Amino acid sequence: MTFARVHHYFYWRSKGVNVPEYFKNEGFSNVGIRVGLDVVNNRTALIQLGEVVNDSLRTGIILIIIYTAPR
């Protein structure tokens, strides 16, 4: 989940698409989300991550949040 790319999630969410439900219907029970410094340093990105987490938990998807350190 990079701040520059997460807009796709919220675009489809604004169109009424439940993205976590889509993954669940495809047979996934867990999803990994890679996060980096943009989530740590950007309050908006952190809030958006919280929304993704809450949407996923409501759907029954288990999240694996993976921190990717800068190179």
VMD Tcl script that draws the C-alpha trace (Angstrom):
set ca {
  {0.00 0.00 0.00}
  {1.82 3.02 -1.24}
  {0.12 6.35 -0.94}
  {0.53 6.88 -4.67}
  {-1.25 3.60 -5.51}
  {-3.93 3.28 -2.84}
  {-6.18 5.64 -4.80}
  {-7.27 2.60 -6.88}
  {-8.77 1.00 -3.77}
  {-10.68 4.13 -2.85}
  {-11.75 4.74 -6.45}
  {-13.47 1.34 -6.60}
  {-14.77 1.74 -3.07}
  {-16.42 5.04 -4.12}
  {-18.12 3.13 -6.96}
  {-19.66 0.71 -4.46}
  {-17.19 -2.14 -4.99}
  {-16.25 -3.95 -1.78}
  {-12.65 -4.83 -2.64}
  {-12.11 -7.18 0.34}
  {-15.35 -8.99 -0.56}
  {-14.01 -9.47 -4.08}
  {-10.90 -11.18 -2.70}
  {-13.01 -13.30 -0.35}
  {-15.25 -14.40 -3.22}
  {-12.13 -15.40 -5.17}
  {-11.24 -17.79 -2.34}
  {-8.73 -15.75 -0.36}
  {-8.98 -15.79 3.43}
  {-5.99 -13.53 4.03}
  {-4.30 -10.71 2.19}
  {-0.85 -9.20 2.68}
  {-0.44 -5.44 2.59}
  {3.06 -4.04 2.29}
  {3.50 -0.65 3.89}
  {6.49 1.66 3.99}
  {7.58 5.04 5.22}
  {4.81 6.86 3.38}
  {2.31 5.28 5.80}
  {4.48 6.05 8.81}
  {5.17 9.65 7.78}
  {1.86 10.54 6.12}
  {-1.19 10.89 8.37}
  {-3.59 10.63 5.42}
  {-2.01 7.35 4.33}
  {-2.22 6.02 7.89}
  {-5.92 6.89 8.06}
  {-6.48 5.20 4.70}
  {-4.66 2.09 5.90}
  {-7.01 2.04 8.88}
  {-9.99 2.16 6.54}
  {-8.62 -0.71 4.44}
  {-8.02 -2.73 7.62}
  {-11.53 -2.06 8.94}
  {-13.15 -2.88 5.57}
  {-11.20 -6.14 5.43}
  {-12.01 -7.16 9.01}
  {-15.73 -6.49 8.46}
  {-15.55 -8.82 5.45}
  {-13.74 -11.55 7.38}
  {-10.42 -11.18 5.57}
  {-7.34 -11.65 7.74}
  {-4.70 -9.03 7.01}
  {-0.98 -9.54 7.13}
  {0.65 -6.11 7.33}
  {4.28 -6.20 6.21}
  {6.58 -3.25 6.83}
  {9.06 -2.69 4.00}
  {12.11 -0.79 5.16}
  {13.64 1.82 2.85}
  {16.67 0.80 0.85}
}
mol new
graphics top color blue
foreach p $ca { graphics top sphere $p radius 0.5 }
foreach p [lrange $ca 0 end-1] q [lrange $ca 1 end] { graphics top cylinder $p $q radius 0.2 }
display resetview
